[in-house]
Structures are given as C-alpha cells and as structure tokens.
Amino acid sequence: MALPTPRPEDEAVLALLPPSLAELARVSSVAAALALAREYGGRRIYIPEVMTETHPLAELIGYDAATALSHHYPGDRPEIPMLRDWRAKVKANAIASARRAGRTQAELAREYGMTERGIRLAERRAETVADVDQLDLF
C-alpha cells in the first residue's frame, strides 16, 4: 500500500519528527502520530490485522487513522518514539524563525519564559539541527 501524500502544511512537522513517527504520520495523520507518541511513547504497540471501532487505537486516534495503520502494519508491533527531544527541536525552530523575522531576544525570552541566553542557545540548537540534516544529503 503506497503512503498518502502529506498535506503541505504537515511537511514542516514531518521533517522534525523521528523517522519512525514520521512514517506513522504519513500513513495515518500528524495528529494521530502525535497522539500515539503522547500515549505510547517509548513502547511498542500491537496493530491488529483487522481494526474495529472499539479497539483502543481507534478510540485514541479515530477509526479511519487506525484502519490505515492496520492496513500498513497488519499484525506488527512498531515502537513508538518519545517526543522529549522533538518538543525541544520544535521550540528551537520556532525561536530561530521568529528571530529571522525580526523579533528581539528580549521579546522572545518574555514570550517563552526563558532568559535571553536561553534564546541564543535555542537559536544555535536550531542551526545545529539544520546543519546535521544537511549532512544527510551527501
């Protein structure tokens, strides 16, 4: 079964997700993958070959998303990654983007409840992640 084409607005989120969670998101949806990570992060989950509307996965992420997972992973037990590092990446990228748009460190420190030094560190973290991602191209 071919993976559906992600919506353009999901591409930025998919780029930041761990690869295994990004694949789950492409099969079901970004919202479903994030819900799975919140509920099952750090554990394996069993995906039945036949999904029912009352299955815990269907109740958590919706029947359509759960059915898509059961078609793609029938009987598998994928490991669901934790989002601890992902949240930090998203925050760092949001800060770096806001800085590029002209926001000051002081404004962002106040908005995020951080120090200006913390804002500078987040900007560097976002640049480092972008640099590491570029290495994958070679």
LINURSUL-V615804 format. One record per run of one state. SS is the DSSP state (~ for helix, > for strand, _ for the rest). FROM is the first residue (numbers start at 1). LEN is the number of residues. If there is no record, write none. Layout:
BEGIN
<<SS;FROM;LEN> <SS;FROM;LEN>>
END
This chain:
BEGIN
<<_;1;7> <~;8;9> <_;17;2> <~;19;9> <_;28;2> <~;30;11> <_;41;2> <>;43;2> <_;45;11> <~;56;6> <_;62;1> <~;63;10> <_;73;6> <>;79;2> <_;81;3> <~;84;17> <_;101;4> <~;105;8> <_;113;3> <~;116;20> <_;136;3>>
END
